[in-house]
Each structure stands twice: as structure tokens, then as C-alpha cells.
Amino acid sequence: MFKQQLKSMNPMQISLSTFILVSASLVLFLFARDESTLKYQPVGISKIRYDEGLEKCRGRFIDVSDPIPTKRQRNPRSPLRNEPPPKSVFIKNAVLWDGDGKVRRNVDIQLKNGLIAAVSEGNSLQPNENDEIIDANGHIVTPGLVDMHSHAGLDSWPELEGDSDTNEMSESPVRPELRSLDGIDPWDPAFQIINSGGVTTSLILPGSGNMMGGEAYPIKHRFPKSHRAADMLLNAGMNGTVDGHQWRFMKMACGENPINSYGVEKGVLPESRLGEAYLFRKRISIAYEEMLQQDEWCYQAEKRQSTYLDNAHIFMKSPYPASLDQESLIALLRGKILLNVHCYESYDIEMMVRLSKEFGFKIRAFHHALEAWQVADLLAEEGISAAIFSDMWGYKKEAYDSSVKAAQVLTNAGVKVSFKSDHPVLNSQHLIFEAARAHSYGFDASLAIQAVTSIPAERMGQDWRIGYIREGYDADVVIWDKQPLSIGAHPLKVFTDGFNTFTHSDYEVSISKPYDFVTPMEHLKQPLPLPKTLANTRTTYVNIGGLVHSPSAIWEPNSKLTVDEKGIVLCIGPACEVTGQVVDLKGSWVIPGMIAAGVHLGIEEISTEPGTSSGVNSETTLRDSYAGLFVGRKRSRELNAAFKAGVTTSISTRHNSGAVIGTSTAFRVGSPRISHDTFVKLQCSNHFRVGVDARTARDPSTSSVNGQLDTIRNNFNHRPPNVFEVHGASDIFWIMRLLENRPQMDRDIVILGGVESHIYASELGQLNGSVILNPARCTPNTWHTQECLVPSTSPSAYYKLKENGVNVGLSVQEDNAIRDLIWEAGWQVADLPNYEELTDFEKAKEAASLVTWNIAKAFKIDDQVGTIEVGRRANFVVYNGLPGTLDAKVQLVVDGDLFESDTDQY
């Protein structure tokens, strides 16, 4: 039928019919396709996801117009969560040493509602009716200290495996997505101990085991009533940007730590600095690519919005690209995060700067940065600051080439310098000592104060609320017992957010005594004019201000000291005849050469570099140390630094991880080479260890204290003294029991460490025992040192031991800290209850005893060293000020035929 109809049509009819049929089919096809598409395939993204993406587009870049309140009306942290507000306080008659470094006298300060309400000079300010009035009596007031590198709350005290949260070293060395906040333990007792040192704000950073450790969070040292870590945050309670900009912070690290954590321990990248640089670039490039994808998405979204208005989301292929892994790094690339980088060596610093330029991010500060002084111009050009130790060095290769002059060099180049603690590496309670020590080495006093107040505040982007005592700033205020850059200075009161967070036990007595502030001397003392040589020359030292020669020394005016051509003391005292070469000491002080005990000087140079060591005693029997000794100040920075600091004798042992350490050797630190004359006593003392630190896998018997004591019994000999490295009180008790049935000659006990020795002060005194406190300033950082008497807050362990007749000396935990030895002694003296009643001579004598004749007595070498005696080898140190204070500088070191007059440290 159809064929017949088709044949009857003419060509034009066929063409028209074909066109109509094809057109109709096409319409039906298109309609069917569109309906199918609309019905069964998703179109674009949801309106909600689209709007969220637009909001993120708008927030990509930091708004530099965020308000910085000039006259803040509230402290968002004070109070928090319905806690009662702090009392209003009126501090009058203060000497204000502010974050600008300026000193203002007769200042009144009003604290109200957590803020500095008013600051005025000349008694022009009047207290309100309800103000608590504090008469500062001329005592110094500073802003609360700011520590921009701390791990408090992550490495909590006492240190236990269960709450060690500084590093996440599981699968990758690059973990920028982590947050220190998630590991901060608000119950860490260190927070309050740190606050007792005047620190009110700390930046809590992840550790340096990872190249990218994650985000850091600033906290205030005020334990919240809510017991929540979130309420310790500096930004807690802030209302958007109304209360100021809320910066974010990040921690990265380069150099040895990540290499050791991954390359050495796990055999994965990075095993070298080359690997580190590659991983940095690889990880940042991933984030950089996602950032570009975000920018492209925003471009397309904004373009479609202008075209399709409310239907723009239909035409977007995917939501805004944002992954949790990349978010922090992208925020860094967009300038929202202030980056802090752990780097030591100059070429590590250079590498990080090179990376920052490649990817366009900014570095806020290099931390530790012990070689930053070598590339100070680079940091200045890039506007990067340095957060450094004032003097902590040598513990690893990248920490070896440091300088105590680094702060001056950096500052002179235009680099902002902060001092930090790296708590618990250094106890942040003593942050002010970092500033004080730098000042002693020549750093300007005002800059030293700024380096722990306003400069770290500014580097954290917070100098509009902390770091100064100004109207509208957070009420973070410290009242000091004395000039804060002096030895042993500590707070009498600390206010954090206006709350009184610390009051010293001696507050009432101390604050009632007027304090006469004298501006710290800016190193105006000129070096003594000393002869070029003292060798083979009879010399008489005249005009000695204080000659502290021995326990029997008394102050005598016009004291003299005569040494013959062979370096032997001929005469001591005012009656000495002036013969030979005359050296006018111009009122300087003289004490015996100091003794370092229980250290590894001359046995190893860098503890983490086996190639610089004479090895360890890996046996469980006593082995001598003297055969492994190396000397020579030209080859050893540690020996050179020690001798220049006045340490003339060292009692050194090899390392050993077990209960039996070995036999120490006592030697002359300044010896240029090994000879018979090098040794004070070849086999000086037998060293043992008891406690957790004595456990070792190679000797199962040391897994318990019983086993350790049995091992010690088997190695006991009759050549005293016997020295026990121990801290815990119970371990000390069992050591005393061990000695009860020994012959009298074996019962000469020396405790080295002794954090909890004060608990058995009476028993140790009855044994005529000796305690070498190490560290001199203890911390309750382990399970067996929890009864540490925290320095400057309670009667010291030294005081309790001394009162019970115990012979007490001091040592240092790290050999590179040996030049602090006299200051540690001065600190102990400054903490004595009767310190203010002592004469300068008595203070010097007390300090000298802790590092000279008391140690010589404990180790039975007092017949050779520890005192200045007629007929003995001359062994003394000359200071141009009171020994034990930070103002006094070593001018001359003499040890028989060895001497040093170029005593400047570097």
C-alpha cells in the first residue's frame, strides 16, 4: 500500500514529505533527550554548596583592614564562661620598664576588668574606692613576658609516654594539618611554674621531629575555671574581628631533627638535606596546585553569577575544591598564617628562604637559628626575625657554631631578636635569664627586655594587646623583687588578664622594703691592662678588691698575691712584699679556679657525634676514663670556653647507660697537650648510677633498683670516693642503706644530681656526705623528681642541705653550659633567706665555695686544687666585679704556667 502511494507521488511531494518527517523526528529526539537529561542527570551543584564556595572565595585573602583596637574597652578573656571578674588593682610608686625599653619612675598603674585602665607618672592618678592598692616601693614593673617557642602542655611534667604529644611521627614527615591545640594538657603543672617566672603568654608549637609539624596556638598562663584548654587560648572569647585580628601560626623544621626522626630511625625520606628540600617543595606544590584550583573555581563562579544570577550554581561542575590536608598550607600561601621555622645552620636558613620565594609565602621567624648571625643580612632583607637562645650550644653539630654575640650581630643588621625557652628543653620559668645572660655578654639592657616582651609580641602579631603596659592592653603585669636582668631575679607578683596568678612567699617582706633601681651598667668597665705574658715571670698582683682564697678567707684591705717564675704561690695577703712584675688589679676580685664535676669535658665534644667522642664504657665493670682523654683548647671549643670562664679543673667520665659508669679522671682544662702534668688525679672517683636512668637492655640485672645495687656491690672497691648519679629520694635512701655495713673508708658518699636529696638532708649530714646538685636549678620534670624545690619560689635544696651540714657543690647537665657555672652559684646564693644581710665578701665566698673547695673536698683533690694556698700551683680567676653576679666579667685565668687574659667569649 505504502509503496503504491509512494509511486503515485511526484518528486516535489516526496521531498516535502521527507523534510516534514525528518524535522518531526528531530524535534521528538531533542525533546526526548532534554527531558531525559533533566530527569536523570544532575545539573551543576546545590545552591548551598555554591553559596558556601562563594563565601570561601571572599575569605581567601587576609583583610588587612581588620581593626586593631586603639582603645580597647574589654579583654575578651577576662572573664570567661561566667567566672567572676578580676579585682581592680592600683599599683603605685613603681619603676616601669616597659616593652619599648624605656624606664619611667614614680609610675602608677591601674588594672580593671582585665585591662590596663590607666598609666600615669608623678602621682597624678588616684585609685578608685574598690581598688586593691599595692605600693611597689620603687620595685620594677614590666609587662608579662612572652615566650614564642614553648611545648608546655604537649611535653607535660612529669614526662610520661602517655602524654608525650609534641610530635606525630607515624607516616609522614610533612603534617601541616595537625594542631598543637589538640594535645595541650591544661593540667600540666609547668603552666603555673612558668607563670611564677613572669611569663604570661606562650606560643605552643608542635615539635621539630617533622618537617611540617602543624599549627601552633598562643595561650595565656592562667588556669581557667572551666579546666578547658580552649579557654587558655590567647584568642579565647574574641568576637570575630571586632576584638582584633586572630592570626594563625605554623611550625616547620629543617636540618638534623627530621633527618634523624625519619631517615636515620625509619630509613625513609628525608635522609639528607636534599631530601628535605625535595619533600618541602613536593608538599607545598600540592597545596599550591589546589590553591590555583580554588582561584579558578572562584573565577568561574563569579563569572557565572554575573550571567545566570540565582541559577549560577546549575552551571558549576563541582563544589569549591578544599581538602583538610591542604587547608593549612593554602592558608600559609595566602598570608593568613605566621610561619615559624626551626632551623639552625646558615645554609638551612638559606634553603628555606629560597623555598619561600619559589612559592610566595612569608617566614615570620627562624627559631633556634644558632648560625643566623652568619647570614644576618639575609634575614634583614627578608624581614625575618630570629628567636634564639642566649647561650645554649654544642649539643649537636648544627648547634656547634653559635655565638654569645649573636643577638648584637643580628640587631645591628636590623633583625628583630627574641629570646625563647623551647620548654621543656629550658624551663620557661627562667625565660628572663636568657635576656639577662645576653645582657651580660654585651647585649643592650633595653633590647634584652624588649626581646622577651614587645618583640615576640609583635612577631606573633599581638603587640596591640600584649608586650607593653599601656592603656587598653591586657593586664599582664609583673612586679619584680629586684632588677630583672640581675642574677636570681624573680617576680613578687604576676597578674595575667588582671587576675593575680602568682604571689611569692616572700612578697609581704620584699614589697615593704624600698628598692633603689639603678640602670644596668652598659658594660662600661674597661678590661684590665694586663701584661702580654705571665710565663716564667715572678708576678705580684696588687690592689685586690676581694681575695677569696679558701674557706678561712676573711676580707682584708690591700690584699696581694705573689706567684713565682714556676707558677707557685709565694705569698697571700696584705703583708706580701711587692716583687717582680707588678699587676694592678684595680679592685678586682680573685677566687680559686673552678672545678667541673661529673661532666664529659675532654672525653667528648659533641654528644650526638660519635666521631668527636672517646667512646663509651659498654661493660658492667669499672673502667678508667683517663686513657680516652683529649685536651687542647685549639681543637675543642668546649675546653676553650670552659677555661676562659675560669674552669681550670674537670672531673670527667665516659658515657655509660648502665649502673656502672666508670672511674673518672681529674685534669687541667687548659693543658695544651697530654702529659703527666695534665692530670690532677689520674683515677679520681668511682661513678655509679641508680634509678630509671640506670636501666639498660644490655644488662637485664639493671631493670630494677635491687639489680642495680647488686651490680654496684660487685664493683665496689676501696678507692673512694664513690659517686652515685641519682635523683629520687627513695633511691638515695637505698644507697645510704648499701653503705651502712661498709668499712668507714667506703662510706664517703657523693650524690651527683640529687634533685630530691633535700628530703634526706639530715641523714646525709650525719654521713658527712656531699651532694653535687645537677642541675643546680631543678625542675619536677620526671616521675622521680616531682619533689624538686622549684627555684625562687621556696627555700632551696642547697639551703636545706647546707643547714644540715652537707657539703654541697654544683654542676651542669650539658658540658656546653659550663661557662654558666659561676652564675649558677651566684643564683643559689641570691636565693638564700639571709641574702640581703650578707656582705659582698660573704656573697662571693658562698658562691665560690659551691664551685671550688666544696667540690675538691667531695672528690678528695683538695690537697691540689680548690683553694689558693702558699706553696701550691697558682690556680685562680680574676673578676672585675662581684663573682657570681652577671655584671662581673672574667679578666684573667691562671693555672700554674697556663694563663689566659683574652677571656672574651664568642
Sequence and secondary structure as in RCSB ss.txt:
>XXXX:A:sequence
MFKQQLKSMNPMQISLSTFILVSASLVLFLFARDESTLKYQPVGISKIRYDEGLEKCRGRFIDVSDPIPTKRQRN
PRSPLRNEPPPKSVFIKNAVLWDGDGKVRRNVDIQLKNGLIAAVSEGNSLQPNENDEIIDANGHIVTPGLVDMHS
HAGLDSWPELEGDSDTNEMSESPVRPELRSLDGIDPWDPAFQIINSGGVTTSLILPGSGNMMGGEAYPIKHRFPK
SHRAADMLLNAGMNGTVDGHQWRFMKMACGENPINSYGVEKGVLPESRLGEAYLFRKRISIAYEEMLQQDEWCYQ
AEKRQSTYLDNAHIFMKSPYPASLDQESLIALLRGKILLNVHCYESYDIEMMVRLSKEFGFKIRAFHHALEAWQV
ADLLAEEGISAAIFSDMWGYKKEAYDSSVKAAQVLTNAGVKVSFKSDHPVLNSQHLIFEAARAHSYGFDASLAIQ
AVTSIPAERMGQDWRIGYIREGYDADVVIWDKQPLSIGAHPLKVFTDGFNTFTHSDYEVSISKPYDFVTPMEHLK
QPLPLPKTLANTRTTYVNIGGLVHSPSAIWEPNSKLTVDEKGIVLCIGPACEVTGQVVDLKGSWVIPGMIAAGVH
LGIEEISTEPGTSSGVNSETTLRDSYAGLFVGRKRSRELNAAFKAGVTTSISTRHNSGAVIGTSTAFRVGSPRIS
HDTFVKLQCSNHFRVGVDARTARDPSTSSVNGQLDTIRNNFNHRPPNVFEVHGASDIFWIMRLLENRPQMDRDIV
ILGGVESHIYASELGQLNGSVILNPARCTPNTWHTQECLVPSTSPSAYYKLKENGVNVGLSVQEDNAIRDLIWEA
GWQVADLPNYEELTDFEKAKEAASLVTWNIAKAFKIDDQVGTIEVGRRANFVVYNGLPGTLDAKVQLVVDGDLFE
SDTDQY
>XXXX:A:secstr
 HHHHHHHS HHHHHHHHHHHHHHHHHHHHHHHHHHHHHHS  S  HHHHHHHHHHHHTSS  TT    SS    
TTSS TT      EEEEEEEEE TTS EEEEEEEEEETTEEEEEEETT     TT EEEE TT EEEE EEEEEE
 TTTB SS  GGGB S   SS SB TT BGGGG  TT THHHHHHTTTEEEEEE   SSSSEEEEEEEEES   T
T  GGGGBTTTT  TTTT    EEEEEE SHHHHIIIIIHHS S SSHHHHHHHHHHHHHHHHHHHHHHHHHHHH
HHHHHHHHGGGGGGG SS     HHHHHHHHHHTT EEEEEEE SHHHHHHHHHHHHHHT    EEEE TTGGGG
HHHHHHHT EEEE SS   SSGGGSS  TTHHHHHHHTT  EEE  TBTTS GGGHHHHHHHHHHTT  HHHHHH
TTTHHHHHHTT TTTSSS  TTSB  EEEESS TTSTT  EEEEEETTEEEEE TTHHHHHTS         S  
      S  TT  EEEEEESEE  STT    TTEEEEE TTSBEEEESTT    SEEEE TT EEEE EEEEEE 
TTTBSSTT GGGB  B  SSS  BSGGG    TTT HHHHHHHHTTEEEEEE  B SSSEEEE EEEETT SS  
GGGEEESS  EEEE SGGG BTTBGGGGSHHHHHHHHHHH  SSS EEEEE  HHHHHHHHHHHHTS GGG  EE
EEE TTGGGGHHHHHHTT EEEESSSS    SGGGTT   TTTS  HHHHHHHTT EEEE  SSGGGGGGHHHHH
HHHHHTSTTGGGS HHHHHHHHHHHHTHHHHHHTT TTTSSS  TTSB EEEEESS TTSTT  EEEEEETTEEE
      
